[in-house]
Amino acid sequence: FTFVSAARVLKSDMAGSNGLKSSTALAAYAEKGLLGHVDAFMSHSWHDDVYGKWSVLTDWCEGFRKKQGRPPMLWLDKVCINQLLRL
């Protein structure tokens, strides 16, 4: 099971697969852990508005950080699932 600290995720990481960062580079952000160590699960869509999605995510993460004293740990499919695998 893997997760990523919200502090490592950048707005450019949430953009489409336009070569901003390879899936291999994003996968390097993932940390191994236990299911109970994740604060939120987030599914990424390539079709979402990047700016709107980033605004909502950063607002939520900042509120979490203020309450918990640390950035949230996320299961973010774009980071935690190997995007190079084909079914």
Order of alpha helices (4+ residues) and beta strands (2+ residues): beta-alpha-beta-beta-alpha-beta-alpha
